[in-house]
Amino acid sequence: MDDKKKPISPIDKVLQERAKAEATKNNKFHLKVYSPFKVYFEGDVDSVSAVNDTGPFDVLARHHNFLTLLNPCDLVIRIKGYDKESIRISRGIMQVKFDDVVVFLDV
């Protein structure tokens, strides 16, 4: 059995790049916040704020790629024109990669 990831098709790759380019043009990025059994948030946002061992930080569109462990905090999600949304977290991992941010909770 082959455990390797299936390669992405050229059409899917172009569609993903177009979607990311459109989101970046609007200074937004894709955010997904989930745990093993629940998706707390998924969508395009203007910023997300959290806390790690070095203190509070914000992620905006076109942020450098990085990976960090999150400390207990309120994960704050901001979308222009809407009230900010807060998700209380006890621990998690945040991955920022090419205007795509994933927050894994309860790991």
Buried (B, 14 or more C-beta within 10 A) or exposed (E): EEEEEEEEEEEEEEEBEEEBEEBBEEEBBBBBBBBEEEEBBEEBBBBBBBBBEEEEBEBBBEBEEEEBEBBEBBBBBBBEEEEEBEBEBEEBEBBBEBBBBBBBBEE
